Amino acid sequence: MSFITRMKAGAAALVVTAGIASAEEATISAVYSLPSTNDLMKSYLAFVEDVNANGEGVLQIDLRGGTEIIPRNEQMNAVSRGIIDMYMGPAGYYQRQIPELTPLDAASVPADKLRAAGLHEAIDAASRERAGVAFLGAMGTGYAFQFYTTEKPEIAEDGTIALADMKIRGGSSYDPMYSALDIARVDIPAGDIYTALERGLVEGIGFTTIGVSSGGWQEFLKYRIFPTWRQGNTILAMNAASFDGLTEAQRNYLMEMVMKHEMLAYEAAQNLEKVDSAALAEAGVEDIVLEGAGEAQITNAFQETFWESVSETLGAERAAEFRKIVDAANAS
């Protein structure tokens, strides 16, 4: 019996459907896929605390836990099937299941501009159709991704950097860029990065501009490489039937809180970048700032492969629709 089957069999014993708590107050269950100590979790926890503190008699969130409750790769399936109501974590883990989440990676502006441009609405329509999941919000604006390595990569006379064949941690959504740079991608959950570095299983990581020091990874990582190459994509998503089953007042309250905390998460990420940079500098991590051909090498490896990959997945016409939305948001 699969994990999801076991969970579904026991679902009757759980309060997982909005509205069970009482006729007046709804309780929705939630899981998260990041380690609880990760800096990005602070914004999620603040969101839950705020919803519960101000939603008495209207809406409460029952935060069940993380990957110890449901394995990372099963969490969105659990939401899709109504076993758990809400998912908090990276969209990248589920871009194969819901490829319309991918355009979030190409954005470079706060969540309010993405919402105004229509990206949230477009993703929500697609995720509902594909998986029965409502897309609520983008909690990952305000930070980006970059490379960190344990050894200093060779830099050629023309300014390009040699990352070919290096074993660097990265999720499946990193594939096109890593392939363009001939990086040997190693798929390791964030919670296992410390051990992977300690055992020498990877020579570096592709990770966010925040959260490295909170994981203690600077004990092994010695170089931080610029430029950054994509924006964060942590999200809030919910079983569509559970969301639609809330009263209008409950939905309005929940979305008010989502939009509030999208922007608070943006501000928090900006501040956390400064904190992480200071911690890494104190630990002796050196910055490698690529310019000219080297900067273009990293930037183009992402930009030139990104929309091509999206086109292959969604089709050229659909990819063009999403690109138009993202480009409009980025230009706003």
N, C-alpha and C positions, 0 to 999 in steps of 0.2 A: 504494500500500500504506500503510495507516494505521500510526501509531507503534506501537500495541499489536500489530498484526499482525507488524510487523518484530521487535518484542521477543519475541513468542511464537515466531517462527521461529528466533530465536537462543537460545531458552531452554535448549535441550539442552546448550549450551556453558557454561551458568551453573550455579553451585551455588545453587539457589533453593529446594530442597525440604528440609524438615526431615529430618535423619537421614542425609544423603548423606555427611557428613564421616567417619563411622565408625559401627559398630554401637553403640558405647558413647556417643559424643558426637554431638549434633545441631547443625547450623549452620543458622540461619535468616537470611534476607536482609531488610534493612529500608531504607526510604526515608523522607524527611521533607519536608514541604511549606513549612516556614517558612524564612526566610533564616537561614543558619548563625550570623549575628551577633545574631539576635534573642534577647532575654533568656530567652524561653520555651524555647529550645533547650538551655539549661544543664541543665534537669531531665531532658530526654531523653538528653543525652550522659552525664549521671551515671548514669542507668539502664543504658545500654549498657555503660559502664565497669564498673559493679558486677556485672552479669550475667556479663560475660566474665572478670573478675578472680576471681570465686568459683565459676564454673561449668565450670572445666577438667575435661574428661572427662565432662561432663553436657550442657551447652548453651552455645553461643556465638552471638552476634549479629554478622553481617557487615553493617555500616552502609555501604550503597553510596553514598549521597549524597542530594542534594535534587532540586530542579526541573531542574537541569542534566542529571540522569540520566533522569528521567521528568517530563514537564510536570505541573504541579499538577493540572489537571483530569483527568489520565489515571491518577493514582497509585492511587486506590481501585479503578479498573477493573483495574489490573495486579495488585492484591492479590486481587481477586475471581476473576481468571482463573488465579491461581497462578504468575504470572510473577515476582512479588515476594511474599515471605511476610508482611511486617509494614509497617504504615503508622503514622507518627507525625506528628500535626499536628491542625489544627482540624477539628472535626466539621462546622462550618458549610459547608465546601466541598462536602459530600456529603449534605446534608439532603434534597435533592430525590431523590437515588438511594435513600437510606435515611431516610425521614422520621421514623422512630422515634428517631433521634438528637436530634431537635429538643427534646424535653422537658428535656434537660440544661441548656438555656438558662435555664429557670425555677427551677433549683435555687439555693440560697443557702448551702449547708452543705458541709463537706468530703466527700471521696469515700467515706470509711468509712461515713458515715451514709447516703449514697445507695445503697451496696452493701447495707447492712443492711436498708434499706427495700424492696429488690428491684428497683431501677432497672436495675442492671447486667444482671441476669438477664433482665428484660423486653426490653431493647435487644438483648442477645445473641441471644435467640430470634428476634427480628424480622430482625436483620441477617443471620443465617444463612439464613433462609428467602428473603429478598429478593436477597441478593448472594453467599451462600456465604462470608460474613465473620464471624469471631468477634469480639465486642466484649470486649476484655480489661480496659480501665481508663480512668478519667477523670483526666487529668493537669491539668485546667484549673480546679480549685477553688482558692480563695485570692485570686483577682483578679476584677475586674469590667470593664465597658465604660463608656465615657463619650464625650462630644463634645469635640473640640479645634478651635478655629477660628483663622484668620489675622487676622480683624477682629472687633471686638466687636459681637455682635448687639444689636439694639435690644431693650430690656426695657420693656414697657408699664407703666402705672401700677398695674395689678392684679398685677404680678409675673411675668406670662408672658413668654416669650422668643420673638422672631421668627426662626425658622429656615426659614420657607417660601421655597422656590425657591433656597436656598443649595445649591451643588454640594459635597456632602459624601461622602467615600469611605465605602463600606459594602458588605458581601457580600450575596448574594441573600437570606440568612436575615434581613436587616435590613428587607426590603421592607415588611412590615405596619406597623412602627413609623415608618419613614421616610414612608410614605404618610400615616399619621395626622398627621404633623407637616408634611406638604407639602414635604418635603426632596427635592431632585433628587439621587437616589442615583447615585454613580459607582462602578462595580465595578473596583477596581484592586488587584492583588496587593500584599501587604505589601512585597515587594522593590522595588516601583516607586513607593512612596509619596513618597520623597524627590524623585524626578524630577517627579512630578505636582505637588507643592507648589512646586518650583522654577520650573516652567513655568506655574504659575497654572491648572492644569487643574482643581484643586479648591480650595474655600475653607475646607475643614476636613476632619476625618476622624472617623469613629466607630472607636474602637480601645480596646485594653485599658488598664487602669490601670498597666501596666508595659510596658516595651519602647519607649516613645516616645523617650526620650533616647538609647538605644543606637542608634537609627536616625538620630540627628542631626536629627530633624524639628523640634525646638524652635528651629531656625534660622529657621523660617517660622511656626510656630504660636505665637500670642501669648496665647490664652485657653483655659483648661480649665474645662469646665462641669460642675457638680454639680447634681442627684444622678447617681450611676451607675445603670445600668439593666438589667444582666443579668450573670450569672456567665460565666466563661470556659468553653470547651467543647473544649479540646484533648484528644485521646484517644490510646489505643493500640488498634489493631485488627489482626487477623491472618487470613490465609486459613484458613477453618475446617478444610479437609482437612489442611492442614499442621499446625495446632494439634492436631487429633484424632489425627494420625499420630505425634505424640510419645509416648514411653513415659509411664507414669503418673508416674514419678520426674521426668522432664523437665517435664511439665506442672505438677506441683506446685512444682518449683523456679521455673519461669517466673512462675507466679501469685503465689508468695511474694514475688518481686522486684517484680512489678507493684504489689501492695498496699503494699509498703514504700515504693516511690517515688511512689505516689499521694499519700501523706501528706508525704513529703519535698518533693514539688513544691508542696503546699499551704503548707508552712512557708517554702519558698524564695520563693513568690509574695508572701507577706505581707512578707517582708524586702525584696524587690525593689520593692514599692510605695513603701516609705520611701525607697529609693535614688533611684527615678525622681522622686518628689515633690521631693526635695532638688535634683536636677539641673535640673528644670524651673524651680524657684524661682530658682536661681542664674542661669539663662538669662533671667530676667525674665518668664516666663509667669505671667499673673495668673489667679487662681481666680475664677470667677463661681459663687457659691453661691445657687441658687434656693431660695426658701422659699414656703410657702403655695401659691397658685395655680400658680406657676411650677414648683415641685417636683412638684405633682400632674400638671401638664401632661406632664412627661417620664415620670414613673412610670406614669401611666395610658396613655400612648401605647404603652408596652411591654406592660404587664399586660393591658389590655383588648383588645389586638389579638392577643396571643400565643396564648391558648388557643382563641380564635375561629379563628385560622389553622390551628392543630393539628387542630381539629375538622373543618375543611374538607378537610384532607389525609387524616386517618386515619379520619374518621367520628366522630360524637358519642360513641358508646359506647366506642370504643377510646381516644379522647382523654380521656374521663372516667377510664378505668382508669389511664392514665399520670399524670393530674393527682392522683389519689388517692395514688399512690406518692410523687410529688414533694412534695405537701403534707405527707404523713406524715414524710418525711425532713426537710423544712424545719422542722417542728415538734419534731423530736427533740432 
